[in-house]
Amino acid sequence: MIFLRLLNLLIGYVVFECNGYFIERFLNITAKRRIGLWGIKRINIATVRAKIKAKEFIQLKEVAKKSNTKIKIIHKRGLPFILHRYRKRKGFFIGVISFFLMLWILSSFVWSIEIKGNIKVNSEQIMQTLKESGILSGKLSILCNINDAKLRLLTNHKELCWVDVAIKGSKVIISVKEGILPPQIIPKDKPCNIVAKKDGQITFIEAYDGIKAVRKGDTVSKGELLISGVIDSTLKSYLLVHSRGIVKARTLTHLKTEISLKKTENIKTGLFYKRYCLQFGNLSVKLYLGDKIKYEQFEKNELINELAIGKDIILPIRFITEVFYETAQTTTEFTQQEGELLCEIAIKEKEKNELIGTLLERKITFKNENNVVICEGEYICEQEIGQEEKIEKNN
């Protein structure tokens, strides 16, 4: 729809009214002759308004004569009529051509880089990697190697599992997805032990390959050997295998949250004002006088509108709106009971994210230190604590 409107503006069209008692006949003849009308609207019983391409308008004279109706031009729209109106003003055309030429040249350079989807990986780190691959502000977009940037981002940042780099006009858009790093896996043909990744008391152990180094009920520390990959052999002094097995243990986890019974924060008073500026590439033009902020305490928001032709052609011109909200400092006081409730809610969120395995026991305690409620949780869980550790051969 937008494309058709743009096309009609480029080739020009005429808005006209048809008057008479035989309007239906007029419309039937135009349809039969395949004369393209659109935006047809009845004004009254004897008048219809419609639009037609400028080059087809001349055909309506014969149709109007045949249908005994009258044609009246209401508006002339589009580039051909504008050019005709200003045909004697050479400076105007030179200015228009120069403006679009400047926009085309500026849009051939990279002026802004947007990064989306990153949480763990810092945006500055991603920007540094892009710089190493040759993508930076002020560079011709055709010289930017997108494939090299993708490869460098995936290689340098192991947390990223998917990367997309797109250039739209003067803007580079980096879209990333972060994944969870898998534990290091030792190949099946390489010998390894199974060791404890956490302190605990063994509740279950079964070795499929290798020799048990501990028994049920034993207390182990982090890094202690659980299943050995070194086996005595009658042919050799020992045999190295890739240990496999399941080791479960009762583990102890401590979690802690705290909240002050007197909370101070800034809230908006409802008063605000705006400042505007235009940005051409790296050049900013202020549309206001003075840099002093009206409020002593404030919160600032920045809204950026980029000039674009359609969705894909982004030009290096941005209209920036800075909104300053006045804030006032307020203090909220909680009772001991309210503080404990807030702490417990917070520690339950931690439990969802940090506790692993089956929860066996849960003990929560509260204490108050200098008007701060401290909530401490002690948890006993049963979980798998075995992890592979490569056996280094001594030559």
N, C-alpha and C positions, 0 to 999 in steps of 0.2 A: 504493500500500500504506500509506504513512504517513497519507494523507488518510482512508482507511477506518478506521485505528486511532483517529485523532483524532475522527472522526465517532461511532464506537462509544463512546468515552469521554464525548462530549457527551450522547448520548441514553441511555447506560447499558446494561449487559449483565450477564447472570448466568452464572456457571460452576456447572454442576450435574453430578451423577452419576446414571446410570440403572442400577438393579440388577434382575436377574431372568434367567429362562431364555429369554425371548422378546425379547431385545434387537433382533434382526434385524427382527422384526415392528414394534417401536417405531420403528426408523429408517425402515422402508418407509412407515409411516403418516405420519410427519412429512414425508417427501419427497413423498408423494401430495398432502398438504394444503398443500404449499409453505410449510412452516414452516422458516425459515432457521436451520440449525445450522452452526457452523464449529468448527474446532479439535478435531474428533472424535478421541478417543484411547482405545484399549481398555486398561483397567487390568488386568483378568483375564478369565477365561472368562465371567463373569456380570456384569461391570461395564464401563460405558463413560462417559468424561468428555467433555463438550462445552460449547459456549458458545451463548447465544441472547440476542437483544435483550430488554431488560427488559419491554417492552410485549407481547411475544409469549409470555412464559413461562407465562402463565395458560392458554394453549391446551394446554400439555403435560399438564395434569392429566387431561383427558379421554382423551388419547392413551395415557397411562400406565395408566389404568383399562382401556382397550380391549385393551391388549397385555399386561395382567397383570404390569406392572413397577412399581417404586417410584422416585420422584424425590426427590433430596436436594440442597439448595443448598449449594455449597462456598464460593463467594465472590460478593459483589455489588460490581460495579465501575462507575465512571463518576460524572459530575457530579450526576445526580438523587439518587443515594444519599448523596453528600457533603452536598448541600443539605438533605436530609431529616435527616441526623445532626446538623447544626448549625443547624437551623431556629429554635431558641430563642435563639441567640447573635447578636444584631443587630450587635454590635461587630465580629464576625468578618466578616460580609458587607460592612459598611461599609469595613473595612480592605481586603478583597479588591478591592472595586469601586474604592476610592481608588487602590490600587496600579496596577491596569490602566489607570485613567484617567490617572494620572501618566505611565505608560509610553507611552500613546497620544499625550499632549501632547508629551513629550520627543522621541518618534520623528518628530514633525512638523517638527523643526528639524534643520539640518545641524550635525553635531558633529565629523565627521572627513572628510578628503579623501584618497583614495588615487590615486596616479599610477602607471600601469603602461606599460612599453614604451619609455620615454625613455632614451637613452644620451647623445646629443650635446647635447640641450636640457636645461638645468639645471631641476630640479624647482622651485626657488625662482622662476625666471622664469615657469614655467607657473602657479604659485600667484599670482603678481602679476597675470598676465593674467586669471585667474579672479576675482580680487578686483575688477578693473576692470569685469568683466561682472556683478558683484553676487553671485557665489558665494563665500561665506566662512562660517567657523564661527559658529554662533549665529543664522543666518538661517533663516526659515521656508522649507521646501523648495518649497512651492507658489509662492513668489515668485522662485525661481531660474529664470532664462531660459536653458534648455539650448541652444537654437539660436543665441542670441547668443554664448554661451561657445564653441561650436564654431567659429563664424565668426571670432571674435577670435583664437582659438588658431591657426587656419590662416593668418590674415592676418599676425599678429605674428611667427610663427615659420615661416619659409620651409622649414626642415628637415623639418617635419611634412607627410606626404602623406595621412594619414588620422587622424581624431579621433572618438572616441565618448564621450559624457558620459551617465552613467546615475546616477539617484538611487535608492538602495535603503534605505528607512527613513531613518535619520539619517546615512547615509554616501553621499558622492558619489564615484563611481569614474570616473576619467579614463583611458581606454585610447588610446594613440597609437601610430602607426607612423612611423618616420623613413625618408626617402628620400634619394637622392643628388641634389644640386642639378644640373640640366642646365646645360651651358654656354650663355651668352647667344647666342641665334640672331638674326641680323640678317635681316629680311624680304628676299625675293628681289628686290623692286622698289626696294630701297635700295642705293646704291653702297657698296662696301667694298673694302679691301685685304686681302691675306693676309700676316700678319707672323709672325715666329718666336716661339714661346712658350718656347723654350729655346735655349741656346747649342749649336752643333753644326757638323758638316761635311756639306754637302749630298751625298747619294748618289743622289737621284732627284728630278726635278721635272718636272711636266707641268701646263700651264695650259689649262683648258677655256675660261675667260673671263678676260680681263685679259692683262697683259703680264708675262713673266718679268723679275724684277729681279736674279736671281742665276743662276749656272750650277752644274752638277755639279762638285764639288770645292771650291767656295767655302766659306770659314768664315764663319759668321754669328753674331751675338749676339742675345740675347733682345730682342724688340721690333723687330728689323730687318725692312725690307720684303722680301718674297719674291715676291709676285705683285701687281702694281699694278693698281688699278681705274681709273686715269687713262690714257686712250688718245688719241693725237693724231687729230684729225679734219680733213678737208678743208672741211667745212661750217662747223665751229666751231673754235675754237682747241684745244679738247679735248672728250672725251666721257667721262662717268662711268659705270662698269658695276659690277655685283655680281660680284666676282672668284670664280672657282671653280677648284680644282685640287688636286693632290696633291704634297706636299713631304715627302721623307723625309731624315733626316740621322743621322750617327753622333754619339751624345751621350755625355757622360761623367757618371757618377753616383758619388758617394762615400757610403758607409754606414759607421757606426761603432758598435761595442758594447764594453762593458767590464765586468769582474767583479773584485771584490776576492778575493784568495787567503785572506783571513781574514774569514769571514762570521759575524756575531753576530746571533742571533735568540732570541725568547722561545718556549718550548715548554710545553705543559700538563704539570703534574706528576701529574694524576689526581685531585687534591683539588678539591672544589667545594662550594658551598652555594647555597641559593635564598632569595629574598625575594619577597613577594607584596604586591600592592596592587590596590584596586578604583578604577575611574575612572568617574565619572558625568558625562558631558559634559566640561566643562573642570575639574571638581573631582576631585582624587585623594585617596583615603583609604589611608594606609599600614597594612598588616597585620603590621608588625614594629616592634621597638623599637630605637632608635639608628640613626644613619646611617653609622657608621664601618665601613669595609671590613676584613674579617679579614686579607686578604693584602696584602703590600707591593706585589707585582707580580701583576697579574691581567688577565684578559680577560673582558669582559662581553657576555652575549647576552640579548636581550629577546624573550620570547614573548608574543604578544597574542592572547587569545581573546575574540571579540566575542559578546555575547548576541544570539541571533537566533531568530525564529520562522520555521521553514522556511529557505529559501535567500534569499528576497527581502526579508523584513522584518528589517532590522538595527536593533537597539535601541542607545541611547546608553550602554550599560553594558559596560565591558571589564574582564576579569580579566587582570592583567599579572603575568607571572612573570619575575623578573630572576635570571639564573644567573651566578654569579661563579666563574671557573676560576682556580686558582692557577697561575702561570707562573714558570719559572726561566730565566735567561739562559744560553745555551750558545754556544760558539764552535766553528765548523767551519773547519778549515784544508784548503786544496786545494794540490796540487802545480802546477807550471807547466804540465804536460801536461794535467792535469784542467781547469785554468782556460782553456786554449786550446780544449779540446773544448767546454766550456760556451759560450764566446764564439762559436764557429763555429755551434753550434746556434741561438743567438740571432740571429746575422746572417743565417742562412738563412731564418728567419721574416720578417725585415725585407725580404729579397729578394722573397719572395712578395707582399708588400703594396706595395712601393714601386717595383720595377723595371717599366718599361713598354716594350713592343716586343720585338724579337728580341735575345737576348743574344749578343754576338759575342766578347767577351773578359771574363775574370774574374780579378782578382788580389787575393789575400788576404795581409795581413801582420800579424804579432803583435809586440808589444813590452811590456816590463814597466816600469812607473813606480811607485815607492813601493808595491810589493806589489800592484799593480793590473794585471791583464792587459788590454791594449787591442788590439782587433781592428779593423782598417781594411780595407774592401773598396773596390776600384776597378773600375768596370764600364763597358764600352763596349757600347752597345745601338744598334740601328737602329730608329727610331721616327718616326711622323708628328709634325712640329713646327709645322705651319701652323695658324693660328687667324685668324678673321675680325676685322677692325677697321673700324669705321664711318668713312667719309670725311665730314668736316664741310665743308659748302659755305660758302664765303666770299661774303657778299653784296656 
